[in-house]
Amino acid sequence: MPDVVIYTTSWCPYCRAAKSLFAAKNVAFTEIDVAKDPGLRSEMERLSGRRTVPQIFIDGNAIGGYDDAQELDQSGELDVLLSRSSPGS
């Protein structure tokens, strides 16, 4: 199972949509709320090169935000990324 991390804030509708997308696919993910921790937001920006939430990572690779994940899902590429094993598993 790939390692999925989603950087979020609690009030972001796109964050909720991203979490729902992965939940609907029965994919476990780690949620990191950056709203109250500037250090976590800085980490997200450094890793993704973006300032907006959500930011989604699959096995450490940034795939972008919800719109990007939805586009990958519609093309079938998200399932391909999710079907790959994470390193060391």
Backbone as a chain_set.jsonl record, in Angstrom:
{"seq": "MPDVVIYTTSWCPYCRAAKSLFAAKNVAFTEIDVAKDPGLRSEMERLSGRRTVPQIFIDGNAIGGYDDAQELDQSGELDVLLSRSSPGS", "coords": {"N": [[0.853, -1.179, 0.0], [0.626, 2.18, -0.865], [2.225, 5.081, 0.596], [0.354, 7.678, 1.608], [0.058, 11.098, 2.009], [-1.649, 13.922, 3.132], [-1.678, 17.3, 3.232], [-3.499, 19.662, 4.994], [-6.15, 22.032, 5.869], [-8.636, 22.619, 8.353], [-10.908, 24.0, 7.492], [-11.052, 23.98, 4.76], [-12.691, 23.375, 1.758], [-11.735, 21.953, -0.463], [-9.837, 20.36, 0.668], [-11.41, 18.64, 2.195], [-12.735, 17.384, 0.088], [-10.597, 16.086, -1.165], [-9.803, 14.283, 0.847], [-12.126, 12.751, 0.944], [-12.083, 11.604, -1.606], [-9.856, 9.839, -1.453], [-10.704, 8.261, 0.683], [-12.976, 7.08, -0.432], [-11.767, 5.395, -2.18], [-10.793, 3.583, -0.485], [-8.26, 4.028, 0.598], [-5.802, 4.42, 2.898], [-4.612, 7.303, 4.598], [-2.339, 9.812, 5.774], [-3.132, 12.65, 7.531], [-2.093, 15.964, 7.68], [-2.576, 18.747, 9.417], [-2.084, 22.026, 8.712], [-2.879, 24.43, 9.708], [-2.483, 25.574, 12.278], [0.186, 25.482, 12.723], [2.962, 26.955, 11.798], [5.42, 25.862, 11.09], [4.815, 23.351, 10.012], [3.378, 24.175, 7.788], [5.396, 25.497, 6.405], [7.06, 23.32, 5.899], [5.389, 21.863, 4.155], [5.256, 23.676, 2.002], [7.939, 23.725, 1.245], [8.331, 21.065, 0.444], [6.433, 20.717, -1.598], [6.494, 22.972, -3.182], [4.408, 24.662, -3.332], [1.845, 26.831, -1.989], [-0.768, 26.481, -1.292], [-3.514, 24.585, 0.137], [-5.349, 21.556, -0.391], [-2.264, 19.685, -0.248], [-0.998, 16.928, -1.781], [0.69, 13.896, -1.368], [2.13, 10.997, -2.699], [3.8, 8.241, -1.782], [5.895, 9.97, -1.118], [6.088, 11.605, -3.32], [5.031, 14.589, -4.725], [1.791, 15.191, -5.848], [0.163, 17.28, -6.231], [-2.761, 19.302, -5.738], [-6.281, 18.959, -4.863], [-7.68, 19.243, -7.341], [-5.744, 18.315, -9.115], [-5.467, 15.655, -8.232], [-8.027, 14.725, -8.774], [-8.072, 14.947, -11.553], [-6.066, 13.087, -12.185], [-7.392, 10.843, -11.235], [-9.608, 10.67, -12.962], [-8.314, 10.094, -15.34], [-7.347, 7.619, -14.828], [-4.815, 7.314, -13.9], [-4.357, 7.797, -11.197], [-5.17, 5.474, -9.872], [-3.201, 3.767, -10.822], [-0.911, 4.884, -9.64], [-1.588, 4.45, -6.97], [-1.626, 1.713, -6.835], [0.924, 0.853, -6.856], [3.597, -0.425, -4.914], [4.897, 0.905, -1.894], [8.263, 2.076, -1.272], [10.363, -0.316, 0.236], [8.382, -1.993, 1.127]], "CA": [[0.0, 0.0, 0.0], [1.452, 3.387, -0.912], [2.153, 6.031, 1.692], [-0.331, 8.879, 1.141], [0.03, 12.181, 2.989], [-2.411, 15.072, 2.658], [-1.574, 18.508, 4.053], [-4.842, 20.245, 4.964], [-6.675, 22.862, 6.954], [-9.961, 22.086, 8.688], [-11.996, 24.75, 6.86], [-10.857, 23.963, 3.308], [-13.565, 22.407, 1.093], [-10.949, 21.097, -1.352], [-9.204, 19.366, 1.542], [-12.452, 17.64, 2.488], [-12.963, 16.626, -1.138], [-9.434, 15.204, -1.369], [-9.899, 13.189, 1.818], [-13.239, 11.906, 0.517], [-11.643, 10.849, -2.772], [-9.023, 8.717, -1.022], [-11.53, 7.378, 1.509], [-13.839, 6.32, -1.335], [-10.919, 4.379, -2.786], [-10.312, 2.76, 0.632], [-6.827, 4.264, 0.731], [-5.442, 5.087, 4.151], [-3.73, 8.443, 4.402], [-1.978, 10.612, 6.936], [-3.524, 14.044, 7.368], [-1.297, 16.915, 8.438], [-3.263, 20.038, 9.438], [-1.066, 23.076, 8.779], [-3.522, 25.684, 10.1], [-1.998, 26.167, 13.527], [1.618, 25.236, 12.884], [3.703, 27.542, 10.679], [6.494, 24.961, 10.714], [4.253, 22.337, 9.119], [3.06, 24.845, 6.517], [6.682, 25.704, 5.729], [7.472, 22.0, 5.401], [4.549, 21.573, 3.001], [5.684, 24.555, 0.915], [9.264, 23.29, 0.81], [8.208, 19.777, -0.238], [5.556, 20.769, -2.768], [6.693, 24.174, -3.984], [3.11, 25.343, -3.392], [1.402, 27.412, -0.723], [-2.182, 26.206, -1.061], [-3.917, 23.257, 0.573], [-4.495, 20.479, 0.078], [-1.123, 19.199, -1.013], [-1.085, 15.481, -1.661], [1.917, 13.172, -1.68], [2.034, 9.544, -2.762], [5.166, 7.723, -1.627], [6.843, 11.079, -1.072], [6.036, 12.397, -4.548], [3.924, 15.545, -4.757], [0.916, 15.092, -7.019], [-0.582, 18.53, -6.329], [-3.93, 19.47, -4.888], [-7.46, 18.153, -5.171], [-7.959, 19.25, -8.78], [-4.752, 17.436, -9.74], [-5.825, 14.282, -7.877], [-9.255, 14.397, -9.502], [-7.676, 14.744, -12.947], [-5.386, 11.791, -12.223], [-8.403, 9.808, -11.043], [-10.408, 10.558, -14.183], [-7.504, 9.486, -16.394], [-6.957, 6.283, -14.402], [-3.433, 7.333, -13.416], [-4.331, 7.744, -9.73], [-5.211, 4.06, -9.491], [-1.879, 3.211, -11.116], [-0.005, 5.345, -8.568], [-1.982, 3.826, -5.705], [-1.421, 0.266, -6.877], [2.357, 0.578, -6.691], [4.037, -0.618, -3.527], [5.831, 1.91, -1.405], [9.596, 1.534, -1.095], [10.599, -1.057, 1.477], [7.245, -2.833, 1.544]], "C": [[0.894, 1.236, 0.0], [1.231, 4.262, 0.321], [1.562, 7.327, 1.146], [-0.386, 9.875, 2.29], [-0.716, 13.35, 2.36], [-2.26, 16.2, 3.667], [-2.872, 19.281, 3.877], [-4.973, 21.411, 5.942], [-8.11, 22.386, 7.173], [-11.093, 22.775, 7.934], [-11.976, 24.703, 5.332], [-11.767, 22.927, 2.634], [-12.812, 21.478, 0.141], [-10.211, 20.026, -0.55], [-10.192, 18.257, 1.869], [-12.708, 16.768, 1.26], [-11.815, 15.651, -1.403], [-9.493, 14.015, -0.417], [-11.02, 12.224, 1.435], [-12.857, 11.041, -0.678], [-10.823, 9.636, -2.35], [-9.801, 7.748, -0.143], [-12.431, 6.508, 0.634], [-13.063, 5.205, -2.036], [-10.356, 3.416, -1.738], [-8.798, 2.829, 0.775], [-6.585, 5.023, 2.022], [-4.491, 6.232, 3.837], [-3.438, 9.093, 5.745], [-2.364, 12.045, 6.638], [-2.653, 14.912, 8.259], [-1.967, 18.278, 8.313], [-2.227, 21.131, 9.672], [-1.607, 24.391, 9.334], [-2.88, 26.349, 11.308], [-0.501, 25.986, 13.736], [2.383, 25.773, 11.673], [4.853, 26.653, 10.201], [6.017, 23.886, 9.752], [3.896, 22.944, 7.765], [4.344, 25.084, 5.728], [7.208, 24.402, 5.145], [6.704, 21.642, 4.137], [5.004, 22.396, 1.791], [7.041, 24.117, 0.359], [9.159, 22.004, -0.012], [7.438, 19.867, -1.557], [5.87, 21.928, -3.714], [5.422, 24.988, -4.129], [2.699, 25.813, -2.003], [-0.028, 27.031, -0.352], [-2.396, 24.775, -0.559], [-5.138, 22.842, -0.222], [-3.267, 20.313, -0.816], [-1.033, 17.712, -0.724], [0.221, 14.85, -2.146], [1.621, 11.681, -1.683], [3.455, 9.015, -2.797], [6.206, 8.825, -1.737], [6.859, 11.957, -2.303], [4.816, 13.299, -4.538], [3.103, 15.332, -6.018], [0.096, 16.359, -7.191], [-1.741, 18.552, -5.358], [-5.091, 18.594, -5.334], [-7.739, 18.093, -6.666], [-7.01, 18.311, -9.524], [-5.093, 15.967, -9.474], [-7.062, 13.837, -8.64], [-8.942, 14.141, -10.981], [-6.964, 13.398, -13.121], [-6.386, 10.645, -12.089], [-9.206, 9.6, -12.316], [-9.639, 9.898, -15.322], [-7.106, 8.049, -16.076], [-5.556, 6.222, -13.804], [-3.356, 7.271, -11.887], [-4.344, 6.298, -9.255], [-3.87, 3.383, -9.751], [-0.906, 3.606, -10.011], [-0.316, 4.646, -7.254], [-1.733, 2.329, -5.679], [0.049, -0.116, -6.716], [2.667, 0.428, -5.214], [4.973, 0.498, -3.139], [7.202, 1.269, -1.208], [9.731, 0.83, 0.257], [9.449, -1.919, 1.917], [7.224, -4.144, 0.824]], "O": [[1.829, 1.318, 0.796], [0.199, 4.188, 0.987], [2.183, 7.999, 0.323], [-0.817, 9.547, 3.396], [-0.46, 13.725, 1.216], [-2.669, 16.069, 4.821], [-3.303, 19.531, 2.752], [-4.066, 21.727, 6.713], [-8.723, 21.815, 6.271], [-12.152, 22.173, 7.755], [-12.813, 25.333, 4.686], [-11.638, 21.732, 2.901], [-13.214, 20.33, -0.041], [-9.99, 18.918, -1.039], [-9.849, 17.076, 1.824], [-12.877, 15.555, 1.38], [-12.047, 14.516, -1.82], [-9.261, 12.876, -0.823], [-10.874, 11.012, 1.587], [-13.257, 9.879, -0.76], [-11.061, 8.528, -2.831], [-9.582, 6.539, -0.213], [-12.626, 5.329, 0.927], [-13.64, 4.193, -2.435], [-9.547, 2.544, -2.056], [-8.139, 1.823, 1.038], [-7.096, 6.126, 2.217], [-3.669, 6.141, 2.925], [-4.187, 8.944, 6.71], [-1.97, 12.598, 5.611], [-2.493, 14.634, 9.448], [-1.938, 18.896, 7.249], [-1.571, 21.157, 10.713], [-0.866, 25.37, 9.421], [-2.753, 27.573, 11.344], [0.022, 26.302, 14.804], [2.443, 25.113, 10.636], [5.216, 26.693, 9.025], [6.713, 23.544, 8.796], [4.084, 22.314, 6.725], [4.371, 24.893, 4.513], [7.737, 24.379, 4.033], [7.289, 21.173, 3.161], [5.121, 21.867, 0.686], [7.259, 24.138, -0.853], [9.819, 21.868, -1.043], [7.762, 19.169, -2.518], [5.55, 21.872, -4.901], [5.356, 25.901, -4.952], [3.137, 25.275, -0.987], [-0.449, 27.241, 0.785], [-1.579, 23.885, -0.795], [-5.892, 23.699, -0.684], [-3.245, 20.741, -1.97], [-0.996, 17.291, 0.432], [0.77, 15.221, -3.183], [0.949, 11.166, -0.79], [4.217, 9.301, -3.72], [7.255, 8.652, -2.357], [7.572, 12.96, -2.334], [3.692, 12.828, -4.363], [3.645, 15.296, -7.123], [-0.6, 16.507, -8.196], [-1.713, 17.914, -4.306], [-4.916, 17.625, -6.074], [-8.005, 17.019, -7.205], [-7.417, 17.602, -10.444], [-5.017, 15.134, -10.377], [-7.135, 12.698, -9.102], [-9.492, 13.22, -11.584], [-7.222, 12.666, -14.077], [-6.251, 9.61, -12.741], [-9.457, 8.46, -12.707], [-10.227, 9.226, -16.169], [-6.59, 7.338, -16.939], [-5.155, 5.191, -13.263], [-2.387, 6.744, -11.341], [-3.609, 5.938, -8.336], [-3.451, 2.518, -8.981], [-0.162, 2.766, -9.504], [0.596, 4.289, -6.508], [-1.638, 1.738, -4.603], [0.371, -1.278, -6.469], [2.06, 1.088, -4.371], [5.752, 0.982, -3.96], [7.299, 0.059, -1.002], [9.268, 1.329, 1.282], [9.518, -2.53, 2.984], [6.336, -4.963, 1.059]]}, "num_chains": 1, "name": "protein.A"}
